[in-house]
Amino acid sequence: MGEPSLRICVLGTSSSAGSGLPREVAWPWLGAAELGLERAGLIEMEHVTLFPVGARAVSFAMAKVEELDPDLVVFAFGSYPCAIATVGQRIKRRYGERAFKAYHRLELKLTARPGNTVANPTRMNRWGRWLVRRVIGAETINSLDDVSGILSDVLHQLSRREGTHVLVFSEPDWPKALERDSKDANNILRGLRDRMQAVAKEHRFPYVDCTARFDVPDRDALYLSDAVHKSVAGHRIQADVFLEAMRQHFPATNAERVSATV
């Protein structure tokens, strides 16, 4: 089919990477596959997980963008490091990196069990999380100011890169199941969203928010049992939002339309 006519890099989170699920059902690849059908299959999708913590986060993100040289960067941001108090972070600070990695492997194994959503968690998962949180405690990884500063800096630098378009793509509000342990999580996310939307407006980047599309009666079923990462159904919604944004803000070029008819 030749060289792709559109190279997309999702500069995103563990959620946009499809953590706990097969990659093909995560919204970036699901959306790219369907966009490819519309545009003669000429879509190349790459994902880079940007964790907005530490002095090297911005340089890491920009080095990846330079390496991939995309036509479009989908800047998919969330507030996990500054909004969610995690047991894993407490374990890392108290017991070190090895203990944290062991806990993270166990958490992923529990989360990835079929049908294991917020609405229908396994009993072991539910009670296990409650127990370790009570015994060990939890804390956030970073502050809102630090996270917004890193993310804003990346957007500023992307604005200076010629030939690259940017779509700013916000995560939806956190589910109620998560707010039981991190009561200010959605207030923090909304604060971060306001800041990112202001930066997007400054650079005239299209801005997309998935929150309204997650406002459904069975909302808990849109998340895995960790109440952080999306289920298959949640990724389907985000893929739809992505596709709609692409059609609106980045329609197929004339060359793509011609290729589609050949």
N, C-alpha and C positions, 0 to 999 in steps of 0.2 A: 504493500500500500504506500510505500515511500516514507519520506520524512514527515513527522507530525506537523500540522499547520498551527497547532496551539499547544504550548507547553505550560502546564499549570503546576505551581508549587503551593501546597497548603502549608503555611507556617503556623502550626497549630499546637494542640495539646494531646495528652494521652487519650482524651475522649474522642477527638477527631481522628486519632490513629486507630480507633476501634479496639481499645484495650478490652480483653476478655472475650473477643469475638473473632471469627475468621475475617481476614482483611477485606474480602470481596463484599461483605455486607456493611462495611463502614461507609459513611456517607461520601467521603471524597472519591473512592473508587466506584461506588455505586453510581454516583452522579456522573463521573467521567465516562463510565460505560454507556450510560443512556445518552449523554451529550454526544458521544462518538457516533451513535446511531443516527442522530440528527445531523451531524456534521461529517458524514462519510468516514467515521472511525479514525479521525486524525487528531486524537487527543492523547497527550502524554501527561500522566499524573504522578507527582512525587509528593511525599509527605516528610516534613521536618518537624520534630517535636521541640518546641521552644519552651524551656522551663525558666520563667522570669525570676531567677534567683542568682545573685552573684555578679561580680564585676565583668565576667567574660560572656554573659548571656547575649548582649547586643552584638559583639564581634563574632560570636558563634553563628548567630542567625544570619548576619550579613555575609559571612564567608560561605555559608551553605547556599544562599541566594546567588552569589557570584559564581559558585561552582555549577549550579544547575542552570543558570541563565534563563529563567522562565519568561514567557510573555506576560503571564498573570500570576501575581502572588495573592492567594486567599489568606488573609490574616485572621485566623480563627482563634479568638482569645476567650479565656475564662478566668475565674477568680480563685481557683483552687488554692494556690500557695498562700493567699492572704485571707481567705474566707473560711477555710475548713480546718478545724482542729483535728489532727490525726494522731492515732496511736503510733503509727509508724515513725512520725517525727519525734515523738517522745522517746521511743525505743532507740532511735539513732543517736539522740543526744545523751541518753543515759548509758546505753550498752554498746554503741559503736556500729560501724557499717555492716559488719558480718551478721549481727543479730537483726539489723534492719532488713537486709536482703533475704534472710530466712523467713522473716515475718511476711515480707512482700510476696514471696513465692507461695506461701500458704494462702494468703488472701486472694491471689489470682486464681489459685486452684479451686477455692470455694466459689468465687464469683462466676467462673466459667461453666459451672454445672448447668446442663440444659434446663430451661424454664426457671432459672434462679433470678427472679426480678424482685424489685422492692415490694410489688404486690403479692409475690408468692415466693418468699425466701425459704431455703431449707432451714429446718429447726436448728441444726448444728451451726449454720452461719449466723442466725439471729442471736442465739444465746452465746455463741462464742465471741461475737463482737461486743455484746453487752458486758461480758465478764472481763475481757481484757481492758476495755475502756474504764471500768470501775476500778480495776486493780492497778493499772499502769498509768492511766490518765491520757491526756491529749493536748496538743498545742499546734498553732499555725507555724508555717515555715517562714513567712515573710510578711511585711506590712503592706497595706494598701498603697501608701506613698511610694514605696520602693518598687512594687510590681507595676504601678501605673507609669512610673518614671522609665523603667526598662522598656515597657511596651510602647510608650510614646516615642522614645528614642529610636526604636526600630522603625516605626512609621515615618518619623522625620527623615531617616536615612533612606528609606524606600522611596520617598518623594523626590529625592535627588538622583535616583537611578533612571537614566533615560531609557525609553523603550519598554519599560515594565509597568503594566497597569496593576492596580491594587483594589481588591474587594475586602472590606472589613466586615467580619462575620462573627457576631456575638453568640455565645452560648445562652440558652434559655435560663430562667430562674431555677434554682435548686428545688428539689422536691421537698414536701413537708417532712418526710421521714428523716431527711438530713438536718433540717432545722431543729429537730429535737435535741441534737447534740451540739450544733453550731448555730445558736439562735440568731446571730447577726449575719449569717451567710448571705442571705438575699439582699439585705441593706448594703453590704459591702460590694456585692456584685453590681447592684444598681449604681453605686457610686463610681465603680470602675467603668461601667458602661457609659455613664455620662462623660467621663473624661476621654474615653476612646472615641466617642461620637464627636466630641469637640475637635479632636485632632484630625479625625477623618474629614470633618467639614472644612477645617483649615486648608487641607490639601486637596479638597474636592474629590475625595475617594468615596465611592458608593458604600453605604453602611446598611447592613442587614441584621435584624434581630429575630431570633427564632422563638422568643418567649410566647407570643400570641398563639402560635401553632401548637404549643405544648399545653395550652389551656383546655384540656379535655377531661371528661369524667374519669377515665381510666388512666390518669397521668402516671401513676406509680408503675404501670406496666411498661412505660417508656424508658425505665432505668433498670440496670442490673441491681442485684441485692446490696451492692456497696453504696447505692443512692448517689453515685458520682458519675459513673460511665453509663452510656446509653445502651438500651437493649436493641434488638434488631428493629423493632417497631419505631424506636426513637431515631435510629439512624435513617430509617425510611423517610421520616418527616424532614429531617435536616437535608437529606438529598433532594427532596422536592423544593425546599427553600433555596438551596444552591442553584438548582436548575432554573427556577423562576428568575433569580437574580442574574444568571448568565444570559438568559434570553432578553431581559430588560436592559441590562447595562453593557453587555458584551455580545451583541448579536453576531451571527456568522458573517465572515467577510465574503466579498464577492468570489474570491478564489475558492473558498470552502463550498459555496453554493454551486459553483461550476463542477467541482469534484464530485459532489453528491449526485449530480445528474449523469455522470459518465458511467 
